Amino acid sequence: MVEGHNLGIDGDRLWDSLMEMAKIGATEKGGNCRLALTDLDREGRDLFVRWCEEAGCSIRVDRMGNIFARRPGRDDSLAPVMTGSHLDTQPTGGRFDGVYGVLAGLEVVRTLNDLEIETERPVEVAVWTNEEGSRFAPSMIASGVFAGVFDLDYGLACADQDGRTIGEELERIGYAGAEPCGGREIHAFFETHIEQGPILEAEDVTIGVVTGAQGQKWYELEIEGQESHAGPTPMPVRRDALLGAARIVDLVNRIGLDHAPTGCATVGMLNVHPNSRNVIPGRVFMTIDFRHPDPDELAAMDREMRAGVAEIAERSRVGTTIEQIMDLAPLPFDPACVEAVRKGAEALGYSSRAIVSGAGHDACNISRVAPTAMIFIPCIDGISHNEIEDAKPEWIHAGGNVLLRAMLDRAGRT
């Protein structure tokens, strides 16, 4: 039995697991494309399940395809201490976003096995379906169903751009589980993640103790103009949907700058119809993403966008339809779980600071039904959602060590 002051994960083993998983959907620039519920996602899930079974875990899969690998506790009737994240990536994603939180949890289980540590409560590692939202919108859909943010029918019916639904794709890849999605107690939940921003690296801090997350509002917009020939149609009479969209892109950017430094505003997707070089665009689909830690500021961004879109529509002689598809209030994480992370970093001698997450994570949904906290580590140049996303092995190791300490704090050692 290893004493508490020497307690730590096998950092090399965790790194090797990350690099092995990264081979599935590897891209030319060193990143990953493992979109939710594709064949590559199935391969990643299969590898995770195999590793967990080899570590002695039992496996359950719920109706949204969420995977739960369970290491029993001394009193297995108690609610588990859970950790986890996601295995799906952006189309040009990196090797660490999401998958680090999953495999750090697996490494905690392996370490507990190696050191013959029995926990009072069971420990579980979760893989949440479609966190990224890059194939099926909105993001974090399956953890949202688990937490009651969305109902099951809505989650299963979400479709990609080809009309394939989550329910159909879960059946196709063999991960349509029979377990209910949600409705069970979790004693505590932790998610370990790269920061996806530049703060920790810039300040030479190893551990971000995440105290909460920004609020988010997501929108889908349709701009309706009129298709017409690019040559004979005079400029003053055009109803160019793409021109209206361009003005909205500029509006969104100005709103983000007006609410800086903590506000963010992004147009991430534009689909132009008919997308022909000599046709004035008649229709554009676009997305807007607003984020801010202050609910009043987030509400102001919403008002400014709606007023601005109405003015642009009139000036550009186009019609607009706005649908808000996600509305997440800013949220604080559980003080006891946050303190467990802080104490873990302190006990190990790691530099740390409190930080608010600028990104959405499955932990944000789970915090609605369970005490929750997150652990951030730096990523190089703060870059994420990019094939060049990277992190140093020593950071990966440190985050895993803090996760182990925090989970033991909540799960108890016998």
VOGU-3710 file (C-alpha; in Angstrom, 3 decimals, decimal comma):
1> mveghnlgid> 0,000/0,000/0,000  1,385/3,411/-0,977  1,135/6,141/1,639  -0,825/9,285/0,880  2,123/11,602/0,305  3,471/9,299/-2,432  0,102/8,728/-4,082  0,142/9,376/-7,825  -0,877/8,023/-11,197  1,398/6,482/-13,810
11> gdrlwdslme> 1,892/9,499/-16,051  3,683/7,543/-18,767  0,836/5,036/-18,976  -1,729/7,827/-19,264  0,283/9,515/-22,012  0,651/6,226/-23,899  -3,115/5,642/-23,676  -3,771/9,109/-25,077  -1,406/8,502/-27,979  -2,974/5,101/-28,702
21> makigatekg> -6,482/6,586/-28,753  -5,199/9,412/-30,978  -4,431/6,884/-33,721  -8,188/6,472/-34,232  -9,196/9,254/-36,603  -5,675/10,700/-36,810  -5,248/13,649/-39,192  -2,269/14,775/-41,257  -1,478/17,712/-38,967  -1,356/15,546/-35,853
31> gncrlaltdl> -4,904/16,033/-34,660  -8,087/13,985/-34,705  -11,349/13,765/-36,617  -13,578/11,386/-34,656  -17,075/12,778/-35,104  -19,857/11,602/-32,815  -21,415/8,219/-33,653  -19,287/7,607/-36,748  -17,420/4,349/-37,250  -14,319/6,031/-35,819
41> dregrdlfvr> -16,237/7,038/-32,699  -17,301/3,407/-32,358  -13,652/2,310/-32,576  -12,697/4,754/-29,827  -15,565/3,578/-27,652  -14,654/-0,053/-28,220  -11,048/0,587/-27,189  -12,145/2,420/-24,033  -14,550/-0,387/-23,091  -11,848/-3,012/-23,634
51> wceeagcsir> -9,376/-1,121/-21,467  -11,967/-0,700/-18,712  -12,918/-4,363/-18,753  -9,233/-5,275/-18,518  -9,086/-3,020/-15,443  -11,914/-5,027/-13,857  -14,734/-2,563/-14,453  -18,305/-3,431/-15,294  -19,814/-1,556/-18,244  -23,256/-0,031/-18,662
61> vdrmgnifar> -24,586/1,952/-21,615  -27,689/4,134/-21,413  -30,236/5,002/-24,085  -28,257/8,062/-25,237  -25,144/5,940/-25,680  -23,403/7,277/-22,574  -20,918/4,687/-21,261  -20,291/4,106/-17,544  -17,353/1,977/-16,398  -17,705/1,076/-12,708
71> rpgrddslap> -15,100/0,025/-10,154  -16,970/-1,244/-7,095  -16,552/0,301/-3,672  -16,545/-1,369/-0,260  -20,191/-0,353/0,048  -21,376/-0,694/-3,517  -24,866/0,511/-2,597  -23,554/4,055/-2,142  -23,803/6,640/-4,907  -20,607/6,674/-6,993
81> vmtgshldtq> -17,937/9,297/-7,384  -17,796/9,820/-11,133  -15,380/11,364/-13,584  -15,291/11,546/-17,351  -15,697/13,590/-20,487  -16,111/12,711/-24,190  -14,350/10,891/-27,026  -15,898/12,718/-30,003  -13,905/15,533/-31,622  -14,276/18,505/-33,907
91> ptggrfdgvy> -13,705/17,849/-37,640  -10,240/19,354/-37,187  -9,849/18,570/-33,506  -6,938/17,763/-31,239  -5,693/14,783/-29,266  -6,649/16,027/-25,788  -10,000/17,863/-25,826  -12,401/15,523/-24,053  -10,407/12,329/-24,385  -7,957/13,481/-21,696
101> gvlaglevvr> -10,784/13,625/-19,158  -11,938/10,126/-20,092  -8,522/8,485/-20,000  -7,434/10,354/-16,858  -10,430/8,693/-15,211  -9,357/5,300/-16,514  -5,853/5,973/-15,206  -7,312/6,703/-11,748  -8,976/3,269/-11,821  -5,763/1,582/-12,956
111> tlndleiete> -3,804/3,345/-10,211  -6,281/2,305/-7,529  -5,889/-1,260/-8,780  -2,085/-1,078/-8,807  -1,953/0,302/-5,268  -4,662/-2,052/-4,000  -6,718/0,845/-2,705  -10,334/0,100/-1,852  -12,653/3,084/-1,890  -15,691/3,336/0,336
121> rpvevavwtn> -17,858/4,394/-2,592  -17,796/2,996/-6,117  -15,861/4,951/-8,730  -17,178/5,413/-12,278  -15,715/6,745/-15,509  -18,194/8,204/-17,995  -18,072/8,802/-21,749  -20,753/11,322/-22,760  -22,186/11,174/-26,296  -21,880/14,106/-28,736
131> eegsrfapsm> -20,309/16,696/-26,461  -18,844/18,698/-29,324  -22,054/19,371/-31,219  -20,095/19,398/-34,477  -22,186/16,641/-36,049  -25,425/16,910/-34,040  -26,582/20,227/-32,562  -26,790/21,267/-29,814  -23,590/20,301/-28,056  -23,490/18,324/-24,792
141> iasgvfagvf> -26,745/16,704/-25,841  -26,446/13,368/-24,024  -25,248/14,767/-20,711  -28,109/17,233/-21,129  -30,630/14,402/-21,415  -29,005/12,724/-18,388  -29,417/15,939/-16,384  -32,958/16,669/-17,554  -32,024/19,681/-19,694  -33,476/17,877/-22,747
151> dldyglacad> -35,946/15,014/-22,923  -34,944/11,653/-24,349  -37,112/11,857/-27,466  -35,565/15,203/-28,370  -32,052/13,822/-27,875  -32,614/10,720/-29,973  -34,285/12,744/-32,742  -31,447/15,259/-33,213  -30,237/14,904/-36,797  -27,045/15,699/-38,669
161> qdgrtigeel> -26,983/17,607/-41,954  -27,679/14,379/-43,857  -30,817/13,682/-41,812  -29,350/10,811/-39,758  -30,561/10,929/-36,158  -28,680/10,191/-32,973  -31,045/7,301/-32,250  -30,437/5,737/-35,672  -26,681/6,139/-35,449  -26,525/4,695/-31,927
171> erigyagaep> -28,297/1,594/-33,245  -25,990/1,404/-36,248  -22,744/1,486/-34,255  -24,046/-0,772/-31,470  -24,220/1,743/-28,630  -27,972/2,120/-28,162  -28,022/0,987/-24,549  -30,951/-0,225/-22,477  -30,172/1,698/-19,267  -32,324/4,749/-18,448
181> cggreihaff> -30,561/8,031/-19,204  -30,281/9,798/-15,852  -32,440/9,517/-12,787  -29,755/8,125/-10,504  -27,694/9,675/-7,745  -24,076/10,758/-8,198  -22,184/11,634/-5,031  -19,670/13,855/-6,858  -18,526/14,439/-10,432  -15,142/15,691/-11,656
191> ethieqgpil> -14,031/16,495/-15,188  -10,376/16,983/-16,091  -9,724/19,048/-19,227  -7,221/21,180/-21,054  -7,999/24,858/-20,477  -8,627/25,633/-24,179  -7,383/29,141/-23,470  -4,072/30,928/-22,780  -4,353/31,960/-19,120  -2,659/29,070/-17,294
201> eaedvtigvv> 0,306/28,817/-19,647  0,790/32,589/-19,751  0,881/32,730/-15,944  2,999/29,559/-15,636  0,298/27,895/-13,509  -0,107/24,107/-13,640  -3,641/23,587/-12,289  -6,762/25,607/-12,898  -9,267/25,147/-10,077  -12,490/25,708/-12,013
211> tgaqgqkwye> -15,070/27,515/-9,924  -17,817/27,654/-12,557  -18,648/28,203/-16,214  -19,789/31,026/-18,435  -23,354/31,263/-19,612  -24,030/30,477/-23,257  -26,699/31,326/-25,803  -26,733/29,555/-29,189  -28,853/30,649/-32,142  -29,656/29,471/-35,644
221> leiegqesha> -30,586/32,159/-38,184  -32,183/31,929/-41,603  -31,762/34,932/-43,908  -34,151/35,009/-46,877  -33,408/37,161/-49,904  -34,032/36,537/-53,566  -31,904/34,566/-55,988  -31,149/36,502/-59,151  -28,626/36,674/-61,965  -25,315/38,258/-60,963
231> gptpmpvrrd> -25,019/40,184/-64,231  -28,338/41,796/-65,189  -29,593/42,554/-61,643  -28,778/46,185/-60,667  -27,116/46,663/-57,292  -29,820/48,929/-55,773  -32,615/46,374/-56,251  -30,812/43,276/-55,046  -32,021/41,281/-52,035  -28,721/39,583/-51,283
241> allgaarivd> -29,042/37,155/-48,347  -25,275/36,799/-48,077  -24,815/40,557/-47,799  -27,298/40,529/-44,928  -25,410/37,644/-43,334  -22,096/39,484/-43,710  -23,533/42,496/-41,922  -24,793/40,217/-39,140  -21,323/38,642/-38,810  -19,893/42,129/-38,307
251> lvnrigldha> -22,661/42,927/-35,802  -21,919/39,809/-33,775  -18,221/40,613/-33,703  -18,894/44,185/-32,516  -21,162/42,873/-29,737  -18,385/40,566/-28,555  -15,863/43,427/-28,530  -18,284/45,704/-26,684  -18,609/43,085/-23,930  -14,918/42,189/-23,756
261> ptgcatvgml> -12,797/40,967/-22,088  -15,064/38,289/-20,606  -17,717/38,283/-23,325  -17,297/36,256/-26,514  -19,370/36,264/-29,709  -18,871/33,944/-32,683  -20,444/33,077/-36,019  -19,168/29,569/-36,613  -21,226/28,316/-39,552  -22,545/29,766/-42,823
271> nvhpnsrnvi> -24,441/27,764/-45,439  -25,156/29,735/-48,613  -27,856/28,786/-51,139  -27,606/28,138/-54,018  -23,841/28,659/-53,625  -23,271/29,375/-57,302  -20,704/31,901/-58,497  -23,048/33,818/-60,812  -26,207/33,752/-58,676  -27,019/36,328/-55,998
281> pgrvfmtidf> -27,538/34,247/-52,823  -31,189/33,824/-51,939  -30,851/32,096/-48,587  -28,228/31,781/-45,844  -28,226/29,616/-42,733  -25,884/30,781/-39,974  -25,124/30,195/-36,301  -24,354/32,600/-33,447  -22,637/31,713/-30,156  -22,673/34,205/-27,230
291> rhpdpdelaa> -20,838/33,599/-23,932  -20,459/35,650/-20,764  -20,077/34,873/-17,030  -22,561/37,624/-16,087  -26,236/36,824/-16,840  -27,150/40,506/-17,228  -24,377/41,038/-19,763  -25,418/37,896/-21,629  -29,008/39,161/-21,757  -27,776/42,507/-23,088
301> mdremragva> -25,838/40,737/-25,849  -29,056/38,963/-26,807  -31,022/42,222/-26,973  -28,334/43,970/-29,009  -28,197/41,117/-31,493  -31,956/40,982/-32,014  -32,237/44,746/-32,474  -29,259/44,783/-34,820  -30,556/41,898/-36,930  -33,915/43,646/-37,330
311> eiaersrvgt> -32,191/46,840/-38,509  -29,949/44,905/-40,932  -32,918/42,987/-42,339  -34,735/46,229/-43,127  -31,664/47,886/-44,633  -30,732/44,813/-46,687  -34,329/44,095/-47,792  -34,185/40,511/-46,507  -36,243/38,420/-44,099  -34,757/36,837/-40,981
321> tieqimdlap> -35,810/34,046/-38,630  -33,978/33,574/-35,310  -34,253/30,353/-33,297  -32,471/30,073/-29,957  -31,382/26,448/-29,563  -29,406/26,641/-26,316  -29,600/28,845/-23,235  -27,229/27,959/-20,406  -27,084/30,301/-17,441  -23,699/31,042/-15,850
331> lpfdpacvea> -23,200/28,489/-13,107  -21,031/27,979/-10,038  -19,563/24,572/-9,226  -19,969/22,819/-5,877  -17,776/24,448/-3,178  -16,800/21,119/-1,544  -15,753/19,584/-4,874  -13,870/22,755/-5,845  -12,099/22,631/-2,490  -11,162/18,980/-3,064
341> vrkgaealgy> -9,429/20,028/-6,301  -7,678/22,959/-4,626  -6,462/20,800/-1,739  -5,232/18,139/-4,147  -3,128/20,651/-6,057  -1,788/22,149/-2,827  -0,867/18,774/-1,337  1,113/17,925/-4,468  2,906/21,272/-4,565  1,436/22,347/-7,903
351> ssraivsgag> 0,869/26,009/-8,638  -2,846/26,701/-9,025  -5,370/29,478/-9,471  -9,141/29,809/-9,547  -10,531/30,080/-13,080  -13,921/30,250/-14,804  -14,463/28,007/-17,815  -15,051/29,899/-21,032  -16,181/26,724/-22,804  -19,171/24,511/-22,223
361> hdacnisrva> -18,467/21,038/-20,839  -20,519/18,011/-19,868  -19,699/18,932/-16,267  -21,907/22,009/-16,721  -24,932/19,793/-17,318  -24,019/17,271/-14,618  -23,690/20,102/-12,095  -27,490/20,430/-12,291  -27,943/16,985/-10,714  -24,714/16,315/-8,788
371> ptamifipci> -21,991/18,187/-6,886  -19,426/18,958/-9,573  -16,029/20,554/-10,197  -13,452/20,671/-12,976  -9,668/20,519/-13,178  -7,894/22,481/-15,917  -4,349/22,044/-17,146  -2,609/24,360/-19,637  -2,532/23,745/-23,370  0,226/25,117/-25,566
381> dgishneied> -0,513/28,656/-26,782  -4,078/28,203/-25,506  -5,036/26,519/-28,782  -7,883/23,996/-28,960  -10,474/22,871/-31,526  -7,462/22,689/-33,830  -5,296/19,842/-35,082  -2,203/21,448/-33,539  -3,758/21,391/-30,031  -1,044/20,171/-27,657
391> akpewihagg> -0,141/19,743/-23,995  3,056/18,833/-22,169  3,267/15,358/-20,598  4,043/16,892/-17,216  0,780/18,851/-17,330  -1,137/15,722/-18,291  0,480/13,903/-15,357  -0,277/16,720/-12,897  -3,953/16,898/-13,792  -4,292/13,139/-13,355
401> nvllramldr> -2,656/13,316/-9,946  -5,026/16,056/-8,795  -8,002/14,097/-10,140  -6,909/11,037/-8,145  -6,663/13,101/-4,953  -10,003/14,821/-5,493  -11,821/11,570/-6,212  -10,368/9,882/-3,162  -11,398/12,891/-1,090  -15,019/12,339/-2,143
411> agrt> -15,000/8,508/-2,418  -13,103/7,759/0,798  -10,378/5,191/1,433  -11,096/2,162/3,564
//
